[in-house]
Amino acid sequence: MDGEVGMIGMPLEEAVRTRRSVHRFRPGARISDAQWRKLFELTELSPSSFNFQPWDFVVVDEEERKRALYPLCWNQRPVLDAAAVVAVLGDKDPHRRSEEVLRQFVENGYIDEETRRAYMEAVDVLYPDEARRIEHAVGGACLAAMTFMLVAHGMGLATLPMIGFDPRGVRELLGVPDDYIVTMLIAVGHPAGPELPRQQRRGFEDIVHWGRFGNRRDAGPRSGQGGEVG
Ligand SMILES: Cc1cc2nc3c(=O)[nH]c(=O)nc-3n(C[C@H](O)[C@H](O)[C@H](O)COP(=O)(O)O)c2cc1C
């Protein structure tokens, strides 16, 4: 345990195996300032294209604000009972920080000045249109969201990612500018009891394609050690 913050040295496999989407939260429980700080200090270590970090978070932890959010989230009870609801925003404008971020690449010894200029142009090539900007924003923000949920779990907090909300209403309530996408909301707080058992996953054979979509290997040892390549 890391003092009052509650960071647990949980092995990674255990953390991944035991994280759940929690639907019942203990009302009235709070998250301390130190816990918020720890949560976001670790969340911001998530990877992102060009290290643009296309994520921002709006934390809704006041009762009145949660009550306003509740009907916009299909009356999902965790919005009221969890200590907070965190809106995970994806930033559609990767240029916003390109000067600063690419300058850091030079200062930290990753690239020289000439490469920096080439990278500045590459940004335009990589994010040429609205569709690519949305992909970048959502992809980046979702990686941060996953980090957030695992870190919260490691700290003994429960989370529920939610896509069940009125995007326009939530955008308006939280004052989210047009350049940002509300990728998901995450209720975070203290669990109120055991969840139902985890539902089935599709499984290794179903989700893994080898070399080309549709290529399967014969079911061999599940560990991937040995076995013929089909
Ligand atoms: C992006 C996203 C949106 C989700 N939206 C909701 C939601 O609005 N309401 C809800 O009860 N669960 C929601 N879930 C939770 C999923 O139902 C849950 O992750 C899934 O059933 C697997 O369960 P597990 O997270 O406990 O492994 C969402 C999950 C994700 C990743």
The ligand as an SDF file (V2000), in Angstrom:
LIG
                    3D

 31 33  0  0  0  0  0  0  0  0999 V2000
  -16.7040    1.9410  -24.1410 C   0  0  0  0  0  0  0  0  0  0  0  0
  -17.5760    1.1780  -23.1810 C   0  0  0  0  0  0  0  0  0  0  0  0
  -18.8560    1.6070  -22.9410 C   0  0  0  0  0  0  0  0  0  0  0  0
  -19.6660    0.9500  -22.0240 C   0  0  0  0  0  0  0  0  0  0  0  0
  -20.8980    1.4610  -21.7430 N   0  0  0  0  0  0  0  0  0  0  0  0
  -21.6210    0.9200  -20.7430 C   0  0  0  0  0  0  0  0  0  0  0  0
  -22.8230    1.5250  -20.3110 C   0  0  0  0  0  0  0  0  0  0  0  0
  -23.2240    2.5840  -20.8130 O   0  0  0  0  0  0  0  0  0  0  0  0
  -23.5100    0.9330  -19.3130 N   0  0  0  0  0  0  0  0  0  0  0  0
  -23.0900   -0.2220  -18.7050 C   0  0  0  0  0  0  0  0  0  0  0  0
  -23.7560   -0.7030  -17.7850 O   0  0  0  0  0  0  0  0  0  0  0  0
  -21.9290   -0.8210  -19.0820 N   0  0  0  0  0  0  0  0  0  0  0  0
  -21.1900   -0.2650  -20.0660 C   0  0  0  0  0  0  0  0  0  0  0  0
  -19.9830   -0.8300  -20.4300 N   0  0  0  0  0  0  0  0  0  0  0  0
  -19.4890   -2.0000  -19.6850 C   0  0  0  0  0  0  0  0  0  0  0  0
  -19.5020   -3.2780  -20.5110 C   0  0  0  0  0  0  0  0  0  0  0  0
  -20.7940   -3.8000  -20.5430 O   0  0  0  0  0  0  0  0  0  0  0  0
  -18.4910   -4.2500  -19.8830 C   0  0  0  0  0  0  0  0  0  0  0  0
  -17.1990   -3.7130  -20.0090 O   0  0  0  0  0  0  0  0  0  0  0  0
  -18.5170   -5.6190  -20.5530 C   0  0  0  0  0  0  0  0  0  0  0  0
  -19.7500   -6.2440  -20.3790 O   0  0  0  0  0  0  0  0  0  0  0  0
  -17.4220   -6.5240  -20.0010 C   0  0  0  0  0  0  0  0  0  0  0  0
  -17.4940   -6.6270  -18.5970 O   0  0  0  0  0  0  0  0  0  0  0  0
  -16.2230   -6.3480  -17.6760 P   0  0  0  0  0  0  0  0  0  0  0  0
  -15.7780   -4.9190  -17.9590 O   0  0  0  0  0  0  0  0  0  0  0  0
  -16.7090   -6.5260  -16.2650 O   0  0  0  0  0  0  0  0  0  0  0  0
  -15.1630   -7.3100  -18.0450 O   0  0  0  0  0  0  0  0  0  0  0  0
  -19.1820   -0.2090  -21.3550 C   0  0  0  0  0  0  0  0  0  0  0  0
  -17.8870   -0.6460  -21.6320 C   0  0  0  0  0  0  0  0  0  0  0  0
  -17.0820    0.0440  -22.5070 C   0  0  0  0  0  0  0  0  0  0  0  0
  -15.6710   -0.4190  -22.7350 C   0  0  0  0  0  0  0  0  0  0  0  0
  1  2  1  0
  2  3  1  0
  2 30  2  0
  3  4  2  0
  4  5  1  0
  4 28  1  0
  5  6  2  0
  6  7  1  0
  6 13  1  0
  7  8  2  0
  7  9  1  0
  9 10  1  0
 10 11  2  0
 10 12  1  0
 12 13  2  0
 13 14  1  0
 14 15  1  0
 14 28  1  0
 15 16  1  0
 16 17  1  0
 16 18  1  0
 18 19  1  0
 18 20  1  0
 20 21  1  0
 20 22  1  0
 22 23  1  0
 23 24  1  0
 24 25  2  0
 24 26  1  0
 24 27  1  0
 28 29  2  0
 29 30  1  0
 30 31  1  0
M  END
$$$$
